[in-house]
């Protein structure tokens, strides 16, 4: 079984590297268009996810972000341009665009909020988006207050089922995406959780639906399906692609240095 798992993962890795999507989600998402935004060492990544069951994805890299007092605030004009690119790509394949959700890894800054409002307003004026298109921004935090979810079996506390969600208020929820029910492991660790916070909304959104979609989006781990991932792919794919891009840049810089020497 161990070797069979490796062969399956290898085959899927080759397929996905060739641009083949081996499956889509059978369960419909509550919203039509997702974009994940992440920053790693000054590089910005955008992952667009749209179409029935996540049939289409598109990746864009941005320029260096503006660093002020360690703030990872993305350049507003670039953010507007990337959102325009992703939404037009969805329109080109006739994907529905009734509701848009942005997953921001980390903080959503005021300038980014202004850029989003400006981009959406212009897309509505140009007819790319319908006037009643709803838009939300969700901060996805991997590191937050040390809060964990548990379930009780008799007198014992155990890890919860993956996908368990605790709604703190109409805009905030804690979501467990990995682990398995049962007692704590030998090291006393519990299932980690994500903090999802709705920080912008144009139109009405349900934090329960947002959390459910975030959980479904952890199940598109194409190249290693037997390995759980804790993050929705809107964030996970960005992390992987940004790290790969930085590794490539480091290799090129090393080669240039060797040639210069």
C-alpha angles and dihedrals in degrees: 000000000000093000091043090056091051092050092050091049091047092050092048091047090055092047095050092045086056090054097257118140107211095199146354132214115282092198111075116239119235092235134047107220130032129185124187118205123192138164125210123175094336094314120114123211129194124193117189119199122187146138129066110325091353095299094160132045132175130187127206130180121213135204125266114299123239110263115207119158089342092304117150095213112160120225105266096219091051092049091052091049094049093048089050090051094050096046093047089052089055091048090051091061092041093245113165116259104188095123132022127196124190118204108204116193099217128349126357105220127213092245090053089051091052091049091051093050091049093048094048092047091052093047090051092049090051093049096245089117128035116247091246096049108136122223131193136176120208124191108217110203123190093181117049142122110335095261123148133180123231139180125214123232109183104309095336128092115222140177113279129243113275109264094037111148133194114197109211095182138334091287104034134062138166114222130191111207105171141032129063134257114269142081122320114280122255091275093054094245124151131209110284120237139208124228111221117193125183102218101166133026135170103190127003122312132178117225088208091058091045091052092047092052091048089055093048089050091061088067098069094083091139104175096046109023094166091060117080118229121203098208132067109255090246086072101026095055090049091052092050095045094047092050091049092049091050091049090052091049091050091050091051092049090050092050091049090050092050091049092049091051 
